[in-house]
Amino acid sequence: MDRPRILIVDDEPGLVRLMTMILTTRYEVRSVVDATQALEAVVEFKPDLVLLDWVMPQMHGGEVAQQIRADPRVSDTRILFHSAVLSKRDETHDMAGFPAIAKPIGMHELVEAIEDQLCDMPGSPDGMAE
């Protein structure tokens, strides 16, 4: 079975390296550190989930998400925001209509959040019919 594909879009290279190192044990991972390259990477890589930072210098994550939703080739791609502008004390996290997690986040929490988003994918253990 193919591993789920995760695209990380974040302008912090150190964080991207850490997330990539942790996530590659479970997923096929690619990353971009320039938000202006995100749509091209989504179209080329066809990820199951985009892990998208909200605050980036070139354009914010909301703009990137709009570009993804506007492109019919990838409009159904799942998006999970991660951002330092959120508080872990908030009951629910939602940014621009997408699920979101607060930075900093432990890697175990990150994997749980990703799994929550992928659980109803066709072929996933939680999304398979019994």
N, C-alpha and C positions, 0 to 999 in steps of 0.2 A: 504494500500500500504506500502511496506517495505521502510524504510528510506535508502538512499544511505549510503554505508559504506566507511569510511575514515580511512586510516592507517597513523599515524604520525610517521615519523622516524627522530629523532633529538636527539642530545646528551646533550641538555640543559634541565634538568628536570623541572625547573621553567617555561620555555616557553611551554614545552609540557603540563604541568598542566593547564596553562592559555588557551592554544588553545583547549585542551580537554574540559575544563569547558564551553567555548564559543560554540564550535562546537556541543556538545552533545544536544543542544537544537534543532538542525536541522538534525543531522546525527547520525548514529551509529559509534562510534569512538573507536579505539584501538590505542595503541602507543608502540613503543620500543625506548629505549634510547641508544641501542647498535647496530650499523650498521651491525654487523656480524649476528644479529638475524632477520634482515629485510626480507630476502627471506623466511625463515621459517614462519614468521608472515604473509607474503603475501599469501603463499600457504595455511596456516591454516584458515585465516580470509576471504580470497577472497574479498578484498576491491574493490570498484568501482574506487577509486582514492588513490594513495599513495602521501602524502605530504612529500617530501623528502628534508632534509637539504643537502647542497653540501659539506660543510666542517665538517668532523667528524674525531675523532682520529683513529678509527680502520681501516676505509676505506672511501674514499670520495663517495659522492652520485652518481657520474658517474659509479663507480664500482658496486654499488648496482643496479642501473638501468640496467647495462649490465647483471647482474645475473638474474634479473626479465625477461628481454627480451629473455634470453637464455633458460629459463625454459618453455617448451610448456604448462604446466598446468596453467601458469599465464602470458604468454607473451603478452597478449592483455590488461593487466592492465594499466590504465591511470596513468601517473606520472606528478606531478607538483613540480618542485624544488622551494625551498625558500632558499635564501642565502644572507649573508651580503657582499659578494664579488661583488654583483650587485649594480649599482647606480640607484636610482629612476629617475634620469634625462634621462636615456637611453630610446629611443623610444620603442624598443621592447626588450623583455627578452627571451633568449633562451639559454639553457645549454645542451650540448651534444644532440641536436636535440629535446629537450623537452621544453615545456613552463616553465617559471620561474618568480618568483616574488622576489622583493628586501626586505631584512630585514633592519630595522624594518618595520613591516607592521601593520596597524590598523586592528582590528578584522573585521570591516565592509569591508575593502578592501580584506581581506583574504576570507571572505565568497563570495564576488563577484567573485574573481579569481577561487574559487572552483566551483561555479555555472557555470561560463563560460566553465569549463572543463567538467562538467556533463550535460550541456544543451542538448546535442544530444544523451544522453543515451536513449535506449528504455524505455518507461514508464515515462520519465521525462516530466514535463509540456511543456517545450520548444521543446522537441524532439518527441512529439506525432503528428501524422498526423491529420490534421484538416478535 
